[in-house]
Amino acid sequence: MNNPTGIAVGPDGTVYVSDSGNHVVRAISTNGTIRTVAGTGRDGAGAPEPAVGAKATDVPPAFPNDLAVGQDGTVFIADGRTVRVYALAPDGTISVRADASTGNGVLPSPMGAPSGLAVAPDGTLYIADRANYQIIALGPDGSVRLAAGGMGGSVTDSSGLATETPVGPVTGIAADTSGDLWISSASALLRLSGTTLTKVTEPVGSVATVSAGRDGVYLVDQQERAVRRLTRDNRVSTVATFAPTQQPILWAAAAAAPDGPIYLVDNAANRVLAAGIGSAASDGTAQGNNRVWWPYAVGAVALLAVLLIGAWVVRRRRPESHWRTETGADHA
Protein backbone atom coordinates (compact mmCIF):
# COMPACT_ATOMS: atom_id res chain seq x y z
CA MET A 1 0.00 0.00 0.00
CA ASN A 2 1.00 3.58 -0.63
CA ASN A 3 -0.62 6.33 1.44
CA PRO A 4 -3.89 4.60 2.43
CA THR A 5 -6.47 7.15 3.57
CA GLY A 6 -10.02 5.81 3.63
CA ILE A 7 -11.56 2.70 5.12
CA ALA A 8 -15.05 1.20 5.34
CA VAL A 9 -16.59 -2.14 6.26
CA GLY A 10 -19.25 -3.89 4.22
CA PRO A 11 -22.27 -5.77 5.57
CA ASP A 12 -20.43 -9.07 5.00
CA GLY A 13 -17.37 -7.94 6.97
CA THR A 14 -15.20 -7.12 3.95
CA VAL A 15 -12.84 -4.22 4.69
CA TYR A 16 -12.37 -1.70 1.86
CA VAL A 17 -9.30 0.55 1.83
CA SER A 18 -8.42 3.51 -0.40
CA ASP A 19 -4.85 2.89 -1.49
CA SER A 20 -4.58 6.51 -2.54
CA GLY A 21 -0.95 6.65 -3.63
CA ASN A 22 -1.53 3.72 -5.97
CA HIS A 23 -4.86 5.15 -7.22
CA VAL A 24 -6.81 1.99 -6.39
CA VAL A 25 -9.29 0.62 -3.86
CA ARG A 26 -8.48 -2.68 -2.15
CA ALA A 27 -10.83 -5.21 -0.56
CA ILE A 28 -9.70 -7.35 2.37
CA SER A 29 -11.95 -10.39 2.81
CA THR A 30 -12.71 -12.01 6.15
CA ASN A 31 -10.15 -14.74 5.37
CA GLY A 32 -7.41 -12.14 4.81
CA THR A 33 -7.31 -12.21 1.02
CA ILE A 34 -6.53 -8.80 -0.54
CA ARG A 35 -7.67 -7.87 -4.05
CA THR A 36 -8.07 -4.72 -6.12
CA VAL A 37 -11.72 -3.83 -6.74
CA ALA A 38 -11.36 -0.41 -8.42
CA GLY A 39 -8.65 1.43 -10.33
CA THR A 40 -5.91 0.50 -12.76
CA GLY A 41 -2.92 1.68 -10.76
CA ARG A 42 -2.37 4.84 -12.77
CA ASP A 43 -3.38 8.41 -11.99
CA GLY A 44 -6.82 9.07 -13.46
CA ALA A 45 -6.67 12.86 -13.37
CA GLY A 46 -8.41 14.11 -16.50
CA ALA A 47 -9.91 10.70 -17.28
CA PRO A 48 -13.38 10.83 -18.86
CA GLU A 49 -16.48 9.67 -17.04
CA PRO A 50 -16.78 5.88 -17.25
CA ALA A 51 -19.20 4.40 -19.75
CA VAL A 52 -22.32 2.60 -18.59
CA GLY A 53 -21.40 -0.89 -17.40
CA ALA A 54 -17.67 -0.16 -17.17
CA LYS A 55 -15.63 -2.50 -14.99
CA ALA A 56 -14.25 -0.73 -11.93
CA THR A 57 -10.80 -2.21 -12.46
CA ASP A 58 -10.69 -0.55 -15.91
CA VAL A 59 -11.48 2.95 -14.60
CA PRO A 60 -8.62 4.97 -13.06
CA PRO A 61 -9.53 7.25 -10.13
CA ALA A 62 -7.04 10.04 -9.48
CA PHE A 63 -6.63 9.98 -5.72
CA PRO A 64 -9.39 8.00 -3.95
CA ASN A 65 -9.78 9.01 -0.31
CA ASP A 66 -12.81 8.33 1.87
CA LEU A 67 -15.14 5.35 1.43
CA ALA A 68 -18.60 4.30 2.54
CA VAL A 69 -20.63 1.14 2.00
CA GLY A 70 -24.41 0.93 1.58
CA GLN A 71 -26.59 -1.85 2.93
CA ASP A 72 -26.81 -3.35 -0.56
CA GLY A 73 -23.01 -3.62 -0.75
CA THR A 74 -22.44 -0.61 -3.01
CA VAL A 75 -19.06 0.98 -2.24
CA PHE A 76 -18.95 4.76 -2.61
CA ILE A 77 -15.53 6.26 -3.39
CA ALA A 78 -14.63 9.93 -2.93
CA ASP A 79 -12.09 11.14 -5.47
CA GLY A 80 -10.97 14.65 -4.67
CA ARG A 81 -8.74 15.19 -7.69
CA THR A 82 -11.42 14.40 -10.29
CA VAL A 83 -14.15 15.91 -8.03
CA ARG A 84 -16.24 12.78 -8.32
CA VAL A 85 -17.96 10.29 -6.06
CA TYR A 86 -17.99 6.87 -7.67
CA ALA A 87 -20.45 4.06 -6.95
CA LEU A 88 -18.92 0.58 -7.15
CA ALA A 89 -21.75 -1.94 -7.57
CA PRO A 90 -21.57 -5.49 -6.12
CA ASP A 91 -21.24 -6.83 -9.69
CA GLY A 92 -17.93 -4.94 -10.14
CA THR A 93 -19.23 -2.17 -12.40
CA ILE A 94 -18.68 1.49 -11.57
CA SER A 95 -20.53 4.74 -12.23
CA VAL A 96 -20.38 8.38 -11.14
CA ARG A 97 -22.79 9.13 -8.29
CA ALA A 98 -21.89 12.82 -7.94
CA ASP A 99 -19.56 15.40 -9.47
CA ALA A 100 -19.08 19.16 -9.74
CA SER A 101 -22.36 19.47 -11.64
CA THR A 102 -24.41 17.77 -8.92
CA GLY A 103 -26.91 20.10 -7.29
CA ASN A 104 -26.50 22.98 -9.71
CA GLY A 105 -28.97 25.67 -8.71
CA VAL A 106 -29.64 23.92 -5.38
CA LEU A 107 -26.34 24.02 -3.48
CA PRO A 108 -24.71 27.31 -2.48
CA SER A 109 -21.47 26.15 -4.14
CA PRO A 110 -20.69 23.35 -6.63
CA MET A 111 -19.00 20.35 -5.03
CA GLY A 112 -15.30 21.14 -4.90
CA ALA A 113 -13.45 18.48 -2.89
CA PRO A 114 -15.35 15.40 -1.69
CA SER A 115 -13.41 14.25 1.37
CA GLY A 116 -15.91 12.40 3.56
CA LEU A 117 -18.71 9.90 2.90
CA ALA A 118 -21.44 8.27 4.96
CA VAL A 119 -24.55 6.25 4.14
CA ALA A 120 -27.60 6.56 6.40
CA PRO A 121 -29.95 3.64 7.10
CA ASP A 122 -32.53 5.12 4.69
CA GLY A 123 -29.97 5.06 1.86
CA THR A 124 -29.14 8.78 1.90
CA LEU A 125 -25.53 9.39 0.85
CA TYR A 126 -23.81 12.25 2.69
CA ILE A 127 -20.79 13.92 1.08
CA ALA A 128 -18.47 16.24 3.00
CA ASP A 129 -17.16 18.92 0.63
CA ARG A 130 -14.08 20.19 2.43
CA ALA A 131 -13.40 22.94 -0.12
CA ASN A 132 -16.75 24.63 0.44
CA TYR A 133 -17.29 23.72 4.11
CA GLN A 134 -20.57 22.02 3.32
CA ILE A 135 -22.23 18.62 3.62
CA ILE A 136 -24.36 17.45 0.72
CA ALA A 137 -27.18 14.91 0.98
CA LEU A 138 -28.09 12.71 -1.99
CA GLY A 139 -31.39 10.90 -1.49
CA PRO A 140 -32.02 7.39 -2.83
CA ASP A 141 -34.63 9.02 -5.11
CA GLY A 142 -31.94 11.15 -6.76
CA SER A 143 -32.73 14.34 -4.86
CA VAL A 144 -29.90 16.71 -3.84
CA ARG A 145 -29.91 19.13 -0.93
CA LEU A 146 -27.60 20.99 1.41
CA ALA A 147 -27.57 19.06 4.70
CA ALA A 148 -25.32 21.35 6.76
CA GLY A 149 -22.77 24.13 6.52
CA GLY A 150 -21.95 26.25 3.53
CA MET A 151 -21.29 29.11 5.93
CA GLY A 152 -17.50 29.43 5.91
CA GLY A 153 -14.58 27.83 7.69
CA SER A 154 -15.46 28.34 11.36
CA VAL A 155 -17.01 25.67 13.60
CA THR A 156 -20.21 26.24 15.55
CA ASP A 157 -20.20 26.46 19.35
CA SER A 158 -23.97 26.24 19.75
CA SER A 159 -27.04 24.54 18.32
CA GLY A 160 -28.73 25.87 15.22
CA LEU A 161 -30.43 25.13 11.95
CA ALA A 162 -27.90 22.96 10.12
CA THR A 163 -28.10 24.85 6.82
CA GLU A 164 -27.42 28.11 8.64
CA THR A 165 -24.66 26.83 10.94
CA PRO A 166 -20.97 26.50 9.93
CA VAL A 167 -19.32 23.08 10.02
CA GLY A 168 -15.75 24.16 9.26
CA PRO A 169 -13.10 21.98 7.54
CA VAL A 170 -14.71 18.56 7.93
CA THR A 171 -12.29 15.64 8.44
CA GLY A 172 -14.80 12.81 8.79
CA ILE A 173 -18.50 11.98 8.81
CA ALA A 174 -20.47 8.92 9.94
CA ALA A 175 -24.16 8.00 10.08
CA ASP A 176 -25.38 5.98 13.06
CA THR A 177 -28.19 3.43 13.19
CA SER A 178 -30.77 6.10 14.08
CA GLY A 179 -29.86 8.22 11.05
CA ASP A 180 -28.01 10.97 12.92
CA LEU A 181 -24.88 12.28 11.21
CA TRP A 182 -21.69 12.74 13.23
CA ILE A 183 -19.09 15.21 11.98
CA SER A 184 -15.45 15.72 13.00
CA SER A 185 -14.07 19.16 12.18
CA ALA A 186 -11.21 21.22 13.60
CA SER A 187 -10.77 18.72 16.49
CA ALA A 188 -14.44 19.14 17.48
CA LEU A 189 -17.37 16.72 17.24
CA LEU A 190 -20.71 17.85 15.79
CA ARG A 191 -24.04 16.04 15.60
CA LEU A 192 -26.66 16.55 12.91
CA SER A 193 -30.02 15.28 14.14
CA GLY A 194 -32.89 16.07 11.79
CA THR A 195 -32.26 19.67 10.75
CA THR A 196 -30.42 20.70 13.93
CA LEU A 197 -26.62 20.87 14.21
CA THR A 198 -25.10 20.70 17.71
CA LYS A 199 -21.56 20.73 19.03
CA VAL A 200 -21.00 17.74 21.32
CA THR A 201 -19.89 18.82 24.79
CA GLU A 202 -18.97 15.41 26.22
CA PRO A 203 -15.23 15.07 27.03
CA VAL A 204 -14.21 13.16 23.90
CA GLY A 205 -10.81 14.78 23.42
CA SER A 206 -9.33 16.15 20.23
CA VAL A 207 -11.31 14.41 17.48
CA ALA A 208 -9.43 13.68 14.24
CA THR A 209 -12.04 11.44 12.62
CA VAL A 210 -15.28 9.67 13.44
CA SER A 211 -17.04 6.42 12.62
CA ALA A 212 -20.31 4.85 13.75
CA GLY A 213 -20.85 1.30 14.98
CA ARG A 214 -23.80 -0.60 16.36
CA ASP A 215 -22.89 0.21 19.94
CA GLY A 216 -21.81 3.84 19.64
CA VAL A 217 -19.69 6.37 17.81
CA TYR A 218 -15.94 5.82 17.55
CA LEU A 219 -13.53 8.75 17.66
CA VAL A 220 -9.81 8.93 17.00
CA ASP A 221 -8.18 11.28 19.51
CA GLN A 222 -4.95 12.00 17.67
CA GLN A 223 -3.48 14.19 20.41
CA GLU A 224 -3.85 11.53 23.12
CA ARG A 225 -3.19 8.62 20.73
CA ALA A 226 -6.44 6.89 21.63
CA VAL A 227 -9.70 5.59 20.18
CA ARG A 228 -12.78 6.50 22.20
CA ARG A 229 -16.37 5.33 22.12
CA LEU A 230 -19.35 7.59 22.79
CA THR A 231 -22.46 5.54 23.56
CA ARG A 232 -26.07 6.58 23.06
CA ASP A 233 -26.39 7.37 26.76
CA ASN A 234 -23.39 9.75 26.51
CA ARG A 235 -20.82 7.52 28.19
CA VAL A 236 -17.25 8.02 26.99
CA SER A 237 -14.62 5.29 27.23
CA THR A 238 -11.20 4.55 25.74
CA VAL A 239 -11.34 1.31 23.74
CA ALA A 240 -7.88 1.29 22.14
CA THR A 241 -4.58 3.15 22.27
CA PHE A 242 -1.59 3.37 19.96
CA ALA A 243 2.10 3.89 20.65
CA PRO A 244 3.81 7.29 20.98
CA THR A 245 5.79 6.49 17.85
CA GLN A 246 2.47 6.46 15.96
CA GLN A 247 1.44 9.94 17.10
CA PRO A 248 1.37 11.69 13.71
CA ILE A 249 -0.78 9.02 12.06
CA LEU A 250 -4.26 7.53 12.09
CA TRP A 251 -5.68 10.85 11.07
CA ALA A 252 -7.59 9.60 8.07
CA ALA A 253 -10.23 7.06 8.96
CA ALA A 254 -11.67 4.62 11.44
CA ALA A 255 -14.48 2.20 10.75
CA ALA A 256 -16.43 0.03 13.18
CA ALA A 257 -17.13 -3.37 11.66
CA PRO A 258 -20.48 -5.08 12.24
CA ASP A 259 -19.93 -7.32 15.28
CA GLY A 260 -16.18 -7.00 14.82
CA PRO A 261 -13.11 -4.96 15.72
CA ILE A 262 -12.37 -1.32 15.04
CA TYR A 263 -10.21 -0.80 11.96
CA LEU A 264 -7.79 2.11 11.59
CA VAL A 265 -5.55 3.43 8.85
CA ASP A 266 -1.87 3.82 9.76
CA ASN A 267 -1.15 6.36 7.03
CA ALA A 268 2.52 6.89 7.85
CA ALA A 269 3.47 3.21 7.90
CA ASN A 270 1.13 2.21 5.03
CA ARG A 271 -0.85 -0.39 6.90
CA VAL A 272 -4.28 -1.15 8.34
CA LEU A 273 -4.69 -1.93 12.04
CA ALA A 274 -7.44 -3.86 13.82
CA ALA A 275 -8.19 -3.55 17.53
CA GLY A 276 -10.54 -5.85 19.39
CA ILE A 277 -12.97 -4.02 21.66
CA GLY A 278 -15.56 -4.99 24.25
CA SER A 279 -19.26 -4.26 24.01
CA ALA A 280 -20.54 -0.95 25.33
CA ALA A 281 -22.72 -2.78 27.86
CA SER A 282 -19.60 -4.13 29.60
CA ASP A 283 -17.73 -0.84 29.76
CA GLY A 284 -18.80 0.07 33.27
CA THR A 285 -17.67 3.57 32.34
CA ALA A 286 -19.40 6.79 33.32
CA GLN A 287 -19.53 9.87 31.15
CA GLY A 288 -16.21 11.68 31.18
CA ASN A 289 -14.53 8.93 33.22
CA ASN A 290 -12.45 6.25 31.53
CA ARG A 291 -11.96 4.16 34.68
CA VAL A 292 -13.77 0.87 35.18
CA TRP A 293 -15.43 1.20 38.60
CA TRP A 294 -16.58 -2.28 39.54
CA PRO A 295 -13.17 -3.81 40.54
CA TYR A 296 -12.71 -0.97 43.04
CA ALA A 297 -16.19 -1.51 44.47
CA VAL A 298 -15.65 -5.25 44.88
CA GLY A 299 -12.31 -4.64 46.57
CA ALA A 300 -13.82 -2.14 49.00
CA VAL A 301 -16.61 -4.54 49.99
CA ALA A 302 -14.10 -7.36 50.50
CA LEU A 303 -11.87 -5.19 52.69
CA LEU A 304 -14.83 -4.08 54.82
CA ALA A 305 -15.89 -7.70 55.30
CA VAL A 306 -12.39 -8.69 56.46
CA LEU A 307 -12.31 -5.84 59.01
CA LEU A 308 -15.73 -6.72 60.44
CA ILE A 309 -14.88 -10.41 60.76
CA GLY A 310 -11.56 -9.56 62.40
CA ALA A 311 -13.25 -7.29 64.95
CA TRP A 312 -15.82 -9.98 65.77
CA VAL A 313 -13.11 -12.63 66.28
CA VAL A 314 -11.15 -10.34 68.65
CA ARG A 315 -14.23 -9.67 70.76
CA ARG A 316 -15.06 -13.41 70.90
CA ARG A 317 -11.60 -14.21 72.28
CA ARG A 318 -11.79 -11.76 75.21
CA PRO A 319 -12.45 -13.40 78.64
CA GLU A 320 -15.99 -13.34 80.04
CA SER A 321 -14.88 -11.15 82.97
CA HIS A 322 -13.72 -8.51 80.50
CA TRP A 323 -17.10 -8.45 78.80
CA ARG A 324 -18.93 -7.98 82.10
CA THR A 325 -16.46 -5.36 83.36
CA GLU A 326 -16.45 -3.36 80.13
CA THR A 327 -20.12 -3.43 79.26
CA GLY A 328 -21.89 -4.50 82.40
CA ALA A 329 -23.57 -7.36 80.54
CA ASP A 330 -22.55 -10.32 78.38
CA HIS A 331 -23.59 -9.36 74.83
CA ALA A 332 -21.47 -12.02 73.21
BASEFI-755963 format. One record per residue (C-alpha): chain; y, z, x; residue in one letter; residue number from 1. Coordinates in nm, 3 decimals. Layout:
N
A:Y:Z:X:a:NUM
...
//
This chain:
332
A:0.000:0.000:0.000:m:1
A:0.358:-0.063:0.100:n:2
A:0.633:0.144:-0.062:n:3
A:0.460:0.243:-0.389:p:4
A:0.715:0.357:-0.647:t:5
A:0.581:0.363:-1.002:g:6
A:0.270:0.512:-1.156:i:7
A:0.120:0.534:-1.505:a:8
A:-0.214:0.626:-1.659:v:9
A:-0.389:0.422:-1.925:g:10
A:-0.577:0.557:-2.227:p:11
A:-0.907:0.500:-2.043:d:12
A:-0.794:0.697:-1.737:g:13
A:-0.712:0.395:-1.520:t:14
A:-0.422:0.469:-1.284:v:15
A:-0.170:0.186:-1.237:y:16
A:0.055:0.183:-0.930:v:17
A:0.351:-0.040:-0.842:s:18
A:0.289:-0.149:-0.485:d:19
A:0.651:-0.254:-0.458:s:20
A:0.665:-0.363:-0.095:g:21
A:0.372:-0.597:-0.153:n:22
A:0.515:-0.722:-0.486:h:23
A:0.199:-0.639:-0.681:v:24
A:0.062:-0.386:-0.929:v:25
A:-0.268:-0.215:-0.848:r:26
A:-0.521:-0.056:-1.083:a:27
A:-0.735:0.237:-0.970:i:28
A:-1.039:0.281:-1.195:s:29
A:-1.201:0.615:-1.271:t:30
A:-1.474:0.537:-1.015:n:31
A:-1.214:0.481:-0.741:g:32
A:-1.221:0.102:-0.731:t:33
A:-0.880:-0.054:-0.653:i:34
A:-0.787:-0.405:-0.767:r:35
A:-0.472:-0.612:-0.807:t:36
A:-0.383:-0.674:-1.172:v:37
A:-0.041:-0.842:-1.136:a:38
A:0.143:-1.033:-0.865:g:39
A:0.050:-1.276:-0.591:t:40
A:0.168:-1.076:-0.292:g:41
A:0.484:-1.277:-0.237:r:42
A:0.841:-1.199:-0.338:d:43
A:0.907:-1.346:-0.682:g:44
A:1.286:-1.337:-0.667:a:45
A:1.411:-1.650:-0.841:g:46
A:1.070:-1.728:-0.991:a:47
A:1.083:-1.886:-1.338:p:48
A:0.967:-1.704:-1.648:e:49
A:0.588:-1.725:-1.678:p:50
A:0.440:-1.975:-1.920:a:51
A:0.260:-1.859:-2.232:v:52
A:-0.089:-1.740:-2.140:g:53
A:-0.016:-1.717:-1.767:a:54
A:-0.250:-1.499:-1.563:k:55
A:-0.073:-1.193:-1.425:a:56
A:-0.221:-1.246:-1.080:t:57
A:-0.055:-1.591:-1.069:d:58
A:0.295:-1.460:-1.148:v:59
A:0.497:-1.306:-0.862:p:60
A:0.725:-1.013:-0.953:p:61
A:1.004:-0.948:-0.704:a:62
A:0.998:-0.572:-0.663:f:63
A:0.800:-0.395:-0.939:p:64
A:0.901:-0.031:-0.978:n:65
A:0.833:0.187:-1.281:d:66
A:0.535:0.143:-1.514:l:67
A:0.430:0.254:-1.860:a:68
A:0.114:0.200:-2.063:v:69
A:0.093:0.158:-2.441:g:70
A:-0.185:0.293:-2.659:q:71
A:-0.335:-0.056:-2.681:d:72
A:-0.362:-0.075:-2.301:g:73
A:-0.061:-0.301:-2.244:t:74
A:0.098:-0.224:-1.906:v:75
A:0.476:-0.261:-1.895:f:76
A:0.626:-0.339:-1.553:i:77
A:0.993:-0.293:-1.463:a:78
A:1.114:-0.547:-1.209:d:79
A:1.465:-0.467:-1.097:g:80
A:1.519:-0.769:-0.874:r:81
A:1.440:-1.029:-1.142:t:82
A:1.591:-0.803:-1.415:v:83
A:1.278:-0.832:-1.624:r:84
A:1.029:-0.606:-1.796:v:85
A:0.687:-0.767:-1.799:y:86
A:0.406:-0.695:-2.045:a:87
A:0.058:-0.715:-1.892:l:88
A:-0.194:-0.757:-2.175:a:89
A:-0.549:-0.612:-2.157:p:90
A:-0.683:-0.969:-2.124:d:91
A:-0.494:-1.014:-1.793:g:92
A:-0.217:-1.240:-1.923:t:93
A:0.149:-1.157:-1.868:i:94
A:0.474:-1.223:-2.053:s:95
A:0.838:-1.114:-2.038:v:96
A:0.913:-0.829:-2.279:r:97
A:1.282:-0.794:-2.189:a:98
A:1.540:-0.947:-1.956:d:99
A:1.916:-0.974:-1.908:a:100
A:1.947:-1.164:-2.236:s:101
A:1.777:-0.892:-2.441:t:102
A:2.010:-0.729:-2.691:g:103
A:2.298:-0.971:-2.650:n:104
A:2.567:-0.871:-2.897:g:105
A:2.392:-0.538:-2.964:v:106
A:2.402:-0.348:-2.634:l:107
A:2.731:-0.248:-2.471:p:108
A:2.615:-0.414:-2.147:s:109
A:2.335:-0.663:-2.069:p:110
A:2.035:-0.503:-1.900:m:111
A:2.114:-0.490:-1.530:g:112
A:1.848:-0.289:-1.345:a:113
A:1.540:-0.169:-1.535:p:114
A:1.425:0.137:-1.341:s:115
A:1.240:0.356:-1.591:g:116
A:0.990:0.290:-1.871:l:117
A:0.827:0.496:-2.144:a:118
A:0.625:0.414:-2.455:v:119
A:0.656:0.640:-2.760:a:120
A:0.364:0.710:-2.995:p:121
A:0.512:0.469:-3.253:d:122
A:0.506:0.186:-2.997:g:123
A:0.878:0.190:-2.914:t:124
A:0.939:0.085:-2.553:l:125
A:1.225:0.269:-2.381:y:126
A:1.392:0.108:-2.079:i:127
A:1.624:0.300:-1.847:a:128
A:1.892:0.063:-1.716:d:129
A:2.019:0.243:-1.408:r:130
A:2.294:-0.012:-1.340:a:131
A:2.463:0.044:-1.675:n:132
A:2.372:0.411:-1.729:y:133
A:2.202:0.332:-2.057:q:134
A:1.862:0.362:-2.223:i:135
A:1.745:0.072:-2.436:i:136
A:1.491:0.098:-2.718:a:137
A:1.271:-0.199:-2.809:l:138
A:1.090:-0.149:-3.139:g:139
A:0.739:-0.283:-3.202:p:140
A:0.902:-0.511:-3.463:d:141
A:1.115:-0.676:-3.194:g:142
A:1.434:-0.486:-3.273:s:143
A:1.671:-0.384:-2.990:v:144
A:1.913:-0.093:-2.991:r:145
A:2.099:0.141:-2.760:l:146
A:1.906:0.470:-2.757:a:147
A:2.135:0.676:-2.532:a:148
A:2.413:0.652:-2.277:g:149
A:2.625:0.353:-2.195:g:150
A:2.911:0.593:-2.129:m:151
A:2.943:0.591:-1.750:g:152
A:2.783:0.769:-1.458:g:153
A:2.834:1.136:-1.546:s:154
A:2.567:1.360:-1.701:v:155
A:2.624:1.555:-2.021:t:156
A:2.646:1.935:-2.020:d:157
A:2.624:1.975:-2.397:s:158
A:2.454:1.832:-2.704:s:159
A:2.587:1.522:-2.873:g:160
A:2.513:1.195:-3.043:l:161
A:2.296:1.012:-2.790:a:162
A:2.485:0.682:-2.810:t:163
A:2.811:0.864:-2.742:e:164
A:2.683:1.094:-2.466:t:165
A:2.650:0.993:-2.097:p:166
A:2.308:1.002:-1.932:v:167
A:2.416:0.926:-1.575:g:168
A:2.198:0.754:-1.310:p:169
A:1.856:0.793:-1.471:v:170
A:1.564:0.844:-1.229:t:171
A:1.281:0.879:-1.480:g:172
A:1.198:0.881:-1.850:i:173
A:0.892:0.994:-2.047:a:174
A:0.800:1.008:-2.416:a:175
A:0.598:1.306:-2.538:d:176
A:0.343:1.319:-2.819:t:177
A:0.610:1.408:-3.077:s:178
A:0.822:1.105:-2.986:g:179
A:1.097:1.292:-2.801:d:180
A:1.228:1.121:-2.488:l:181
A:1.274:1.323:-2.169:w:182
A:1.521:1.198:-1.909:i:183
A:1.572:1.300:-1.545:s:184
A:1.916:1.218:-1.407:s:185
A:2.122:1.360:-1.121:a:186
A:1.872:1.649:-1.077:s:187
A:1.914:1.748:-1.444:a:188
A:1.672:1.724:-1.737:l:189
A:1.785:1.579:-2.071:l:190
A:1.604:1.560:-2.404:r:191
A:1.655:1.291:-2.666:l:192
A:1.528:1.414:-3.002:s:193
A:1.607:1.179:-3.289:g:194
A:1.967:1.075:-3.226:t:195
A:2.070:1.393:-3.042:t:196
A:2.087:1.421:-2.662:l:197
A:2.070:1.771:-2.510:t:198
A:2.073:1.903:-2.156:k:199
A:1.774:2.132:-2.100:v:200
A:1.882:2.479:-1.989:t:201
A:1.541:2.622:-1.897:e:202
A:1.507:2.703:-1.523:p:203
A:1.316:2.390:-1.421:v:204
A:1.478:2.342:-1.081:g:205
A:1.615:2.023:-0.933:s:206
A:1.441:1.748:-1.131:v:207
A:1.368:1.424:-0.943:a:208
A:1.144:1.262:-1.204:t:209
A:0.967:1.344:-1.528:v:210
A:0.642:1.262:-1.704:s:211
A:0.485:1.375:-2.031:a:212
A:0.130:1.498:-2.085:g:213
A:-0.060:1.636:-2.380:r:214
A:0.021:1.994:-2.289:d:215
A:0.384:1.964:-2.181:g:216
A:0.637:1.781:-1.969:v:217
A:0.582:1.755:-1.594:y:218
A:0.875:1.766:-1.353:l:219
A:0.893:1.700:-0.981:v:220
A:1.128:1.951:-0.818:d:221
A:1.200:1.767:-0.495:q:222
A:1.419:2.041:-0.348:q:223
A:1.153:2.312:-0.385:e:224
A:0.862:2.073:-0.319:r:225
A:0.689:2.163:-0.644:a:226
A:0.559:2.018:-0.970:v:227
A:0.650:2.220:-1.278:r:228
A:0.533:2.212:-1.637:r:229
A:0.759:2.279:-1.935:l:230
A:0.554:2.356:-2.246:t:231
A:0.658:2.306:-2.607:r:232
A:0.737:2.676:-2.639:d:233
A:0.975:2.651:-2.339:n:234
A:0.752:2.819:-2.082:r:235
A:0.802:2.699:-1.725:v:236
A:0.529:2.723:-1.462:s:237
A:0.455:2.574:-1.120:t:238
A:0.131:2.374:-1.134:v:239
A:0.129:2.214:-0.788:a:240
A:0.315:2.227:-0.458:t:241
A:0.337:1.996:-0.159:f:242
A:0.389:2.065:0.210:a:243
A:0.729:2.098:0.381:p:244
A:0.649:1.785:0.579:t:245
A:0.646:1.596:0.247:q:246
A:0.994:1.710:0.144:q:247
A:1.169:1.371:0.137:p:248
A:0.902:1.206:-0.078:i:249
A:0.753:1.209:-0.426:l:250
A:1.085:1.107:-0.568:w:251
A:0.960:0.807:-0.759:a:252
A:0.706:0.896:-1.023:a:253
A:0.462:1.144:-1.167:a:254
A:0.220:1.075:-1.448:a:255
A:0.003:1.318:-1.643:a:256
A:-0.337:1.166:-1.713:a:257
A:-0.508:1.224:-2.048:p:258
A:-0.732:1.528:-1.993:d:259
A:-0.700:1.482:-1.618:g:260
A:-0.496:1.572:-1.311:p:261
A:-0.132:1.504:-1.237:i:262
A:-0.080:1.196:-1.021:y:263
A:0.211:1.159:-0.779:l:264
A:0.343:0.885:-0.555:v:265
A:0.382:0.976:-0.187:d:266
A:0.636:0.703:-0.115:n:267
A:0.689:0.785:0.252:a:268
A:0.321:0.790:0.347:a:269
A:0.221:0.503:0.113:n:270
A:-0.039:0.690:-0.085:r:271
A:-0.115:0.834:-0.428:v:272
A:-0.193:1.204:-0.469:l:273
A:-0.386:1.382:-0.744:a:274
A:-0.355:1.753:-0.819:a:275
A:-0.585:1.939:-1.054:g:276
A:-0.402:2.166:-1.297:i:277
A:-0.499:2.425:-1.556:g:278
A:-0.426:2.401:-1.926:s:279
A:-0.095:2.533:-2.054:a:280
A:-0.278:2.786:-2.272:a:281
A:-0.413:2.960:-1.960:s:282
A:-0.084:2.976:-1.773:d:283
A:0.007:3.327:-1.880:g:284
A:0.357:3.234:-1.767:t:285
A:0.679:3.332:-1.940:a:286
A:0.987:3.115:-1.953:q:287
A:1.168:3.118:-1.621:g:288
A:0.893:3.322:-1.453:n:289
A:0.625:3.153:-1.245:n:290
A:0.416:3.468:-1.196:r:291
A:0.087:3.518:-1.377:v:292
A:0.120:3.860:-1.543:w:293
A:-0.228:3.954:-1.658:w:294
A:-0.381:4.054:-1.317:p:295
A:-0.097:4.304:-1.271:y:296
A:-0.151:4.447:-1.619:a:297
A:-0.525:4.488:-1.565:v:298
A:-0.464:4.657:-1.231:g:299
A:-0.214:4.900:-1.382:a:300
A:-0.454:4.999:-1.661:v:301
A:-0.736:5.050:-1.410:a:302
A:-0.519:5.269:-1.187:l:303
A:-0.408:5.482:-1.483:l:304
A:-0.770:5.530:-1.589:a:305
A:-0.869:5.646:-1.239:v:306
A:-0.584:5.901:-1.231:l:307
A:-0.672:6.044:-1.573:l:308
A:-1.041:6.076:-1.488:i:309
A:-0.956:6.240:-1.156:g:310
A:-0.729:6.495:-1.325:a:311
A:-0.998:6.577:-1.582:w:312
A:-1.263:6.628:-1.311:v:313
A:-1.034:6.865:-1.115:v:314
A:-0.967:7.076:-1.423:r:315
A:-1.341:7.090:-1.506:r:316
A:-1.421:7.228:-1.160:r:317
A:-1.176:7.521:-1.179:r:318
A:-1.340:7.864:-1.245:p:319
A:-1.334:8.004:-1.599:e:320
A:-1.115:8.297:-1.488:s:321
A:-0.851:8.050:-1.372:h:322
A:-0.845:7.880:-1.710:w:323
A:-0.798:8.210:-1.893:r:324
A:-0.536:8.336:-1.646:t:325
A:-0.336:8.013:-1.645:e:326
A:-0.343:7.926:-2.012:t:327
A:-0.450:8.240:-2.189:g:328
A:-0.736:8.054:-2.357:a:329
A:-1.032:7.838:-2.255:d:330
A:-0.936:7.483:-2.359:h:331
A:-1.202:7.321:-2.147:a:332
//
